């Protein structure tokens, strides 16, 4: 593994280093800074590590923060895929993050994650259980259980789950015709609209998502979720996460309306608690004070 410093291109993470970490499977873009116990923060679709910029400012005096772009997203590498979508499985993505943390000298660590990143975190906690101390998820329930419990209301609200898994290159071509319009529609359709996104963060997201390789990589993430990820879950044979898990979701979002998040997480983890927060899907940017406080309390660094 090699680490390369990159020039800092924005002011969203003052005092943080911007790195590229070469893992066995991909080059991963990483922002790291702060002081204290290491906390890995993972983003969701169709965003990047930048979604943590508000939370990072509030937690940098309590934790050593590692904010990474998942493979296929942002400025991380977009490796070639295969017929099984294995390079975009949550197992492969989790392996990236385990190697990133090793490269940065963090043997054991906390994980806080949103959306797709929380699905990676789930697999990280299973495949690298001895390294993940605690896990906090934002606005998801486990992937396999959500697919199994899909209703008409969920399918209408999460239409992109079923659009993005269509065989390539159909969704890629459709999105690629106007990536910015698609991004704004997808991310602005929630209860808070586009209000949670700071102008500099929004410009970053749109810049990254304009890359056809990001569009393809993110589609592969969803294709893997509907196929090989579920197979990996089934192969676990009922094995559960052993770490304490905090599940948070938006009271104005879809997860709590269509599912019982705590009940579903208790099917997959031994020690689960959590509750809704008074926001929508993009909680880290809409409610950074609340998310930072929840993380600080759960991970044991509350003021």
N, C-alpha and C positions, 0 to 999 in steps of 0.2 A: 504494500500500500504506500502511496506517495501523497504528500500534501503540498499544494501549491497556493501561495497567496495570490489573490486577485485584487485589482484596484476597486475601491469602494465607489460605486456609481451613484449613490443616493444618500440622503440624510435620514432615512427611516430608522436606522440602527446606529446612532452615534456611539462611537467607542468600540464597536464590534469589529471583529475580523471577518473578511470575506474570503472563503477558501474553496478550493476544489480538492476533493479527496477521491483518489482512485481506489475503488474496491475491486474485488475479483470479477465483478459483473458489470460495473458501470462507473463513470466519473460522476461524482455527486457534488453539487454546489451546496455549500454550508455557510451559515452565518453563526458566529459564536462569540460570546462575551458574557460578562457578569462574574459573579463570585459566589461560591458555595457548592452545595451538592449538585451534581450534574442532572439536568432536566432536558430531555430530548423532546422537541416540539415538532409535530408533523401536520402538514396541511391537507386540504381536500381539493376536490374538483370544483371549478377549473382554475385553481389558484396556485400559489407558490408559498415558500416559507415567509414571504412578506406579510401574509395575513396575521402573523404574530407580532407585528411591530409595536402595536399598542400595549399588548400584554407584556412583551419583553421589557419595555421601558419601566413597567411597574414591578417586575420580578428580578431585574438584573442585580439588585443588591442582596438578593436572597439565594439565588441559584446561579450556577454556571450553565448558561443556556446554549443549546445546540439546535438551531433551526435549519432544517434541510429541505431541499427540493427532492421529492421522490423521483426515481428514474422515470423518464418519459415526460416530465413536467419542468416548467421553468427553464433554468439554465443547466440542469443536470443532463447527462447523456441520455439519448434515446436509442437503446440497443435494438438490433433486429429482432423480430418476433419469430415464432414458429407456429405450426398448425395447432398445437395445444395451448398457445398463449403463455407458455411457461415463463418466458423472460419477464412477463408482467404479472405473474402470480404474486400474491401477497407474501408468499414464502421467499421469493427472489428479492422483493423490495425490502422485506424485513432483514434479510441477510446483508443487504447494502448497509442498513442502519446499524446493525451489530458491528460491522467492520468499520464504519465511520466512527463509532464510539470507541472502538479499540484503537484506531489511529490517533484519536485525540486524547488517549490515556484514561478513558473512563470505563472501568471494568464493570461497575454496577451503577445503575442510574434509574431515575424516574422517567415516565413517558406521559406526555399530555398530547392529545391528538384530536383532530377534527375530521369528520366526514371520511373520505377515502383513507386519509392518514390514520384514522382510528382503526380501520380495517387492517392496515399494515401493523399497527401497534398490537392488535389482537393476536396476529400470527407471531409477532416478535415475542410477546409474552408466553406463547406456547412453545415455540422452537428454541427460545433462549431464556427459559424460565429462571435459570440461576442468575441471570444478569439484570432482569427487570424487577425493581423493588416494588413499585406501585404503578398503576395505570389509570389515567383519567380520560374519558371519551366525551366528545362534544357532538350531540345530535345524531347519534346512530343507535341502532340495535344490531345484533350480529347478522352478517350477510345471509348466511344460509337460512336462518329463521325468518328474515324479512322476505326473501323470495318465497319461502314455503307458505307464508301467511299473507301473500299479496291479495289485495281486494281491489274492486273497481275504483274506490276512492284513492287508494295508494297509487295505482297505475296511472290515473289521471294526473295526480300531483307530481309523481316522479316519472313522468313520461320518458325522460332522458335515459333512465335505466334500460328501457326496452328499445329505444332508438339506437343508442351507442353500441349495443351488442350485435347489431346487424352486421353481416359479413362485409369486410373491406372490399372496395373502397366507398361503399354507398354513403355511410354517415360522414366520412371524411370529405367527400366531394360536396355534400350538402352544407356542412359547416364551413368548409373552405371558401364557399362562394361569398361569404360575408362574416368572417370570424368575430368582428367587433359587435355586429348586430346580434349574433347568436349569444355571445358572452353576456351582453347587457340584458337580453331577454331571460337567459337562464338565471343569472345572479340577481337581477332586479325584480323578479316576479314574486319575491317573498313579501312578508308583512312590512319590512322596513324599506323596500325598494333598494335603490343604490346608495342610500344615505350612509350606511356603515363604512363605505369605502373612501378613504382619504384620496384626494386627487393624485398624489404621487404614487400611491399604491395602485390605484386604478390604472394609471398610465403603464405601470410595470406589468400588471396582469394582461392588459390588452397587447402590449408589446410581445410578451411571451406567447400568448395564445394565437397570435398571427402566424406563428411558425407552423407549417404543415406537419413537421415532425412531432410537435406537441399535440396537435389535434389527433394524429394517428396513435401516439403513445397513450394518450388518455382514453381513446376508444379501446385500445388493447387492455388497459386496466379494467375496464368494465367487462370486456369479453372474458377475461380471466376470472373475474368475480362470479360470472354466471356458469362457469365450467370447472376449470381446474381448482379454483379456490374451494368450491363446494366439495369436490372430490377429496381435497386435502382435509377438509373438516370431517368428512365421513370417515376417513382413514384414521382419525384421531381416536376412534372407538369410544367416544364419550369422555375423553380426557378433558378436564376443565382447567382454566386458569387458576393458579394457586395464590397469586398476588391479590392484595386488596384492590378493588376496582370501583372508581367513582364514575357513575353515568349521569351526565347532565344533558338536558335537551331543551329546546326552545318551546315555551308555552304557546307561542304564536305560530309554530311550525307544524310539520306533518307527522313527525315521529310519534309524539305522544297522542296524537289524534287517531292514528291508524294502528298503533301497537301499544303494548304494555312493556316499555323498555326494561324496567327492572326485572319483570318476570322472565323475559327472553334472555337477559344477561345472566340470570341465575341458572339457566339451562347450560351456560357455557363457562361460568366462573363460580368459585366457591364462596367468595366474600364480596358481596355487592351492596352498595347503597348509592343513593343519588336522588335527584329531583329536577323539576323543570325550573328554568330561569325565565324571566319576563321579557323574552325576545324571540327572534326568529331563528333561521338556520345559521347565520354567520355570527355566532355569539362572540367570538374573540374580537371582532371589530365593532359589533354593535354594543356589547356590554363588557368592555375590557376591565373595568374596575371589579365587576362581580366575578368574572372568570379568573382574574389574577388572585382575588381573595379566596375563591374556592380552591384554586390550585395551592396557594400558600398554606391554607389550613390543612388540606388533605395530605400534602407532601411534607408537612411538619415544619413549615417555616413562617407561620403566621406571626404578625407583629403583635 
